[in-house]
C-alpha cells in the first residue's frame, strides 16, 4: 500500500505525460505545415527557447519554494504550473509566425519550472519509509506506459481527425490531471507541521532502533 499523496502524484504525472505524449510525434509536422517560414531549424530553435527558460527559471523558483512556508507553496506552484502547461497546446493552435512559437516555448519552460520541482519536492517529502525505491519505480513505469501508449495513438488521431483535435485532447487531459492535485491541499503541510512530523518520525525511528537492539542482545 502506498499513501494517497504518492498515489495522486503518480496518477497526475501519468495523465499529464499521456496527454503530451499524444502530440509528441506530430508536433514538428504541425509546425512545418502550419507556420509560415518554418523549417527544421525552427523546431530545433523552439526547443532551445524552452530549455533556456527552464535553465533561467528553475533555480530562482526552487529557491523561492525552499524559503516559503512548508509545502503549501509547492502545492500552489504545481497546481498553477500544471494548469498553465495544459493551456500550452491551445496556444499552439494560434501560431501564425515563428516568433509566436518561440514565445510559447519560453512560457512552457517557465511553467514547467513551476510544476516539476514542486512535484519532486512533494513526492520526495511523502515517500514511505522502506518503500522509496518501489514508489519511484511506480513513477518511472507510469511515465513509460503513458508515453508509449499515447505516442502512436496521437499519430492515428492526427491522421484521421487533424492536428486541432489532438491539441484540444492534450489540453483537456492536462486540465483533468490537475484534478488529482486539488485534494492534496490538506496533505501539504505548513513549516510547523513539517517540523512536528519530522520530529516524531525521528523519535519513532530511534525507538525502533532501540527495540531491535534490545531484541538482538
N, C-alpha and C positions, 0 to 999 in steps of 0.2 A: 504494500500500500504506500502511495506517495501522497504528500499533503496537498491540499486544494490549491495553494498558491503555485506550486511547481506544475501541477496538472493544468491549471488555467494558462500559465505562461507557455507551456509546451503546445497546447491546443491553439492559442493565439498565434504562435510562430508558425505552426503547421498551416493554418488557414491563410496567413499573410504570404508565406512562401509559395503556397499553392496558387494563390491569386497572381502574383507577379511571375510565377513560372509559366502562366498562360501566355504572357506577352513576350517572354524572353526569345523564343525562336523567330518571331515575326517583327520584332522592333526595328531592326535595321532595314528590312524590306519596306516597312511602313514609311520610314523617314525618306528613303530614297525615292519612293513613288509619290509622296505627298508634299514634300518640302522643296520648293524651287531652289535650284542651285546646290542641292545637297550631293555629296559624294561619299565614298567610303571614308575619306579623310574626315568628313563631318561627323561620322559615327564615332571615330576614334577620339576626336576633339571633345565630343559630348561627354564621353567617359572621363576625359581629363578634367573637365569642369566639375563633374560630380566629385571626383576624388580630391580636387583642390579644396572644395567646400568642406568635405569630410575632414581633411587634414587641418584646415584652419579652425574649424569649429568644435571638433571633438574634445580637445583638451580644455578649452575655456568652459564649455558646458559641463563637462565631467567634474571639473574643479568646483563649479557652482553647486552641483549636486552634493559634493562632499561637504560643502560648507553649510548647506541648508538643512533644516530640521528633519532629522531621521530619514524615513523612506517616503514620506508624503510627497516630497518634491519629485522623487523618481516616479511615483505613481502619476503625477500630473505631466511630467515630461514624456513618459511613454504613451499616455493617453492622447495628448495633443500631437505628439510627433507621429504616432500611428495614424491618427485621423488625417493629418496633413499629407502623409505619404500616400494614403489611399486616394487622395484627391489628384495626385500627380497624373495618373492615366487619363483623367478627364481633360487636363491641361494639354496633354499630347494632341488631343483631337482639335485644338485651337491653333496649332502651329502652322504658320504660313511662311516663315523665314527662318534661316539657320540660327540667328541670334535668339529667337524665341526658344529654340531647343536648348541652347547653352544656358540661358537664364533659368529654365525649368530644371535642368540637370543640377545647376548650382543650388537651387532651393531644395531639390531632392536630397542632396548631400547634407544640407543643414538639418532637414527634418529627420534624416536617419541618425545624425549625430545627437539628436534629442532622444529618439526612441531606443536605439541599440544599446548605448551604455546604461540607460535606465533599466532596460530589460535585464542586462547582465548583472547589475547590482542587485535587483530584486531576486533574481534566480539564485545567485550566489548566497545571499543572506538567508534564503529559505530552504536550502538544501538539507535533506535529512541526514543526520549523523549516521555514518556507516553505510549510506546508500548513495553517496555523491557520484561515484563512477557510473552506477546504474542510471541515475537520473540524468546525468549528462549524456549518456548513451541514448536514452529515450529521445532527447532533443536532437541529437545527430541523426538518428534513424528517421525521426519525424520529418526533418528537413529533406532528407534524401528521398523519402517516399513522396513527399509533396511535390518536389521539383520534377522527379522522374514521371510522376503521374500526370502532371499538368502540361509539360512541355509539348508532348505530341498532341494532347487534346487541344491546346491553344492553336496549333498549326491547322488542325482539322476545322475548328470553328472559324478561323480567319478565312480559310479556303472556301468554306461553304456559305458563311454569312457576312464576311467582311471584317475589316480591322475595327470598325467602330463598335461592333458587338463585343469583340474581345476586350477592348479597353473599358467599356462600360461594366462588363462582368468583373474585371480586375478591381475596379473601383468599388463595386458593390460588395465583393468578397472582402476587400480591405476594410471597408466600414464595418462589415459583420465581425471581423476579427477583433475590433476594438470592444465589442460587447463582452468578450471574455475578460477584458481588463477592468471594466467598471466595477464588478463585485469585489475587486481586491482592495478597494479603498480602506475597508476596515482592517485588512491584514497588513497594510502599510503602516508600520509603527513610527511613532514620533521618537525623537532622540532619547527622551527619558524612558520610554517603553523599551527601546533597544538596550539601554544600559541595564534595566532590570532583567530583561530576558537573558542577556549575556552573563549577568551576574549569577542568576540561578542556574544557567547552563553550566557555568564553571563549577559551581558548588556540587551539582549532580555528578559531573564527571569525576570530581575529586572523591566523592562518596563512593562512586562505582569502583574507582581505582583502589581505595582503601578496603572495600569489601572483597575485591578479588585478591588483594594482598593477604588479607586475613584467612581466606579460604585456602591459599596456597602454602600457608605456614605448616 
